[in-house]
Every structure is written in structure tokens, then in C-alpha cells.
Amino acid sequence: MLQIEQLTKTFGRNNAVDNATISIDRSMMIGIIGRSGAGKSTLLRMLNRLEDSTSGAIHFEGREITSLKTGEKRAWQAQCAMIFQQFNLVPRMDVVSNVLHGTLNRRSTFASLLNLYPQEDIHRAIDILERLGIAEHAPKRAEALSGGQQQRVAIARALMQDPRIILADEPIASLDPMNAQVVMEALRRIHEEDGRMVIANLHTLDTARRYCDRVIGMRDGRIVFDGTPEQLTTGVARDIYGADAGFSEAATSTEIGALDRVGLTPVTA
């Protein structure tokens, strides 16, 4: 379904992604883990074509993606929606209009400038917000919502594109544990109910194990682990993160129960 072959991205003398090869034969939810700077975000940006690769290839259902230009490239970006850590919403715009921005790729420039949307798109946007449990916030400015609510608006905007793949770049990194759980459950539900592939960059091992069907570990731009959540042992995690025997999973957990066990207080976004 999705084939990444020897994909490399070089910045100067540094390889942000180094010869990455991944084969995904069916729709699943995949977590990519690793330290900051491991190449996770660059990999997703190349998949979405926000970044051009230095070498290598991406194929989706037999179609070569890395060579797409102009209109074909924009069409691919509609099929491969991106969700960002910092939401990328328009703060002073109402929630439903932010969601409707997911249709910009198929609307005329004139209609976009005048903020004109068909009634069916407006109804669909509200239905998606309802599905994500935030329809009552549709008329509010995006800046009035909590971080977790804003991230669900960003997910709704991605769903308005009706994508085949959803890429989530650290979707819960700036959220407290309760909102992180709500967002991850929403992404898992979208995968299961819609059959969409979801690929999410994650920092925490417990999140990857709980929500993902497959976990990929990156270190210094290279893929150093590719397996099931059950195969992601503490020893494997130490290798992915380049940590010593003092590495503690609990101290980096997003699970409230784990935080309680180590005596930590969740930090609110």
C-alpha cells in the first residue's frame, strides 16, 4: 500500500533521514518514536511533500509520489493530510471555518478569498465536529478553546480533506495527559471506523504501545526498530533513544496512572 525506498534527506553535511525503507501492506496505525532530531518530522514532511527528498522514492498503491509536481502534488497533499503539534489554526477565525479550510485544495481562489462555502460542506464540517465531541464550539474563535480542543479541530480539518492517510506530527506533545488520551483515542477511532492509515510521531512508549499496530524507531535519521508494540521492550527503547540503564519509561509517560506511580505531576499545556 505504502512503500518507502531508501529515502534520504540531506541538510548540508547532515542526513536528517538516512536511507529509510518501510513497507506497509495494509491500512494500520503506526507510531514513529525517537529522540528529538531523530528525523521523525522530516520523514513525515517528505511523505506529505512539504519537503523534497534528496534521494530515494515513495510509492502509494503503485504510484510514485516523490516526482509529483504542481497540481498532482497538491492533489496528493489532499490525500495525505497533515496534523501538526501546534495545531496551525487561524486563532481569530471561528472553529467551523477552520475546519472548512480542509476543502481549500478543491475550491477556487475567488471563493476562498470571500470565505464562501457550499451548505453541504458546512453541514459536513459540523458533523465531523460532532463526531469529535466539540460541535458546540463551532461558532467560537479557535483561540478560545483549550489545547486538546484545538487539536481536535485540527483533526476535523484533516478529515474534511477526506484523506487516505493522516500524518500526525507530535499531536500530543503540548497536551496534558487527559487531553492527550482524548486526541489519541480520536485518531485510533478514525483508523478503525474509516479504515484510514494513521502515522503519528510520538515521544512516549506507552502511547505507542497502547494505540499503534506497529512501531518504528528512529535514531540519527536511521530506522533502528520496526516491529509490534509487544516487541518494543525497555531494552529496545534504550537502543532507540541511546539511553543507559538508568532510562525510566515511567518518567516520560503520558498515562496518568504511571505518573501517579512515580510521584510526578502532569504539566498542563
Salt bridges, closest charged atoms under 4 A:
GLU5 OE1 - HIS59 ND1 3.89
ASP18 OD2 - ARG222 NE 3.18
GLU51 OE1 - LYS9 NZ 3.79
GLU51 OE2 - ARG45 NE 3.64
ASP52 OD1 - ARG49 NH2 2.74
GLU61 OE2 - ARG164 NH2 2.50
ASP121 OD1 - ARG106 NH2 3.79
GLU136 OE2 - HIS137 NE2 3.53
GLU143 OE2 - ARG141 NH1 3.22
ASP162 OD1 - ARG196 NH1 3.12
GLU170 OE2 - LYS40 NZ 3.74
GLU170 OE2 - HIS203 NE2 3.40
GLU185 OE2 - ARG210 NH2 3.79
GLU192 OE2 - ARG188 NE 2.91
GLU193 OE1 - ARG131 NH2 3.13
ASP194 OD1 - ARG131 NH2 2.74
ASP194 OD2 - ARG196 NE 3.01
ASP213 OD1 - ARG188 NH1 3.08
ASP213 OD2 - HIS191 NE2 3.50
ASP226 OD2 - ARG214 NH2 2.78
ASP239 OD1 - ARG219 NH1 3.82
GLU249 OE1 - ARG209 NH1 2.82
GLU255 OE1 - ARG210 NH1 3.04
